[in-house]
Amino acid sequence: MVIPHSRRKPLRLKVSAVGLFACICLSFVGAGYVLSEGVKTAEYYGMKKRLSYFSSQLTEVKSTMFTLRKTESEFTKLLSLKSKKKILEQADVSSDMGSIIDIDLLKKQVRETIESVSEIREYVKEEKNLYEATPVGWPVKGQISSPFGMRIHPITGESAFHSGIDIRTAPGTPVKATADGIVAFSDWRDDTGYCVVLEHGHGFTTVYAHNRLLHVKVGQRVRRGQEIALSGSTGSSTGPHVHYEVWKEGRHVNPEPYLKDLS
């Protein structure tokens, strides 16, 4: 009830408990989506800053390599002389030459260069592993028929939490892995029908349920984009679709943000 300060009549609004609960759930989902996008933006700029630092390190590497080549050229020219007298006569002992043949300095630069390159390689390796383990794109061609979150269950008719998204598609459509991983489960379950569960590392797990046919076995390694099943309507299902879940650190998360490309 809204009561104005004027003489107007109070405004009465009636909202059902289900409607109020749905609004609260949508608010949480919206907040979660905004937060996830903010985290992705922060990660992007963090990576950009690291790569900028590594770029400056590589510039120093190039400078070191140039110094090494110049030093090699000077020594080659000196060693090509046939006598000690000629070597001493041709040797340039100016300040520039002294800098060029400063072996201790070169050793230090080379050591720092090796450490820097190793750090770059390790960083890129970690980022590559994380990228390969992160679900990306659609597991099957189709349209979302039921989103993540609270909904009215199509079979029981009761309000229930939907732990993934349902993607409506034609029977027999190829179902593909959305990230590199290992098959943790590939078999029949009464509720999910023929189901595949993939473990990707870095806390990620994906689930593909209600398939008609499975193409992978437990323990098998799969790559992103590899066909793992054919869509169907097995188990507790009202029509052909793929029930797709994404788990992060053992908890269900909304798969929709992961349907987008990471670029």
Secondary structure as UniProt FT lines:
FT   HELIX           17..79
FT   HELIX           84..90
FT   HELIX           95..100
FT   HELIX           103..133
FT   STRAND          143..146
FT   STRAND          149..152
FT   TURN            154..156
FT   STRAND          159..162
FT   STRAND          165..168
FT   TURN            171..172
FT   STRAND          174..176
FT   STRAND          181..189
FT   TURN            190..192
FT   STRAND          193..201
FT   TURN            202..203
FT   STRAND          204..214
FT   TURN            218..219
FT   STRAND          221..222
FT   TURN            224..225
FT   STRAND          227..232
FT   STRAND          241..248
FT   TURN            249..250
FT   STRAND          251..253
FT   HELIX           256..259
//
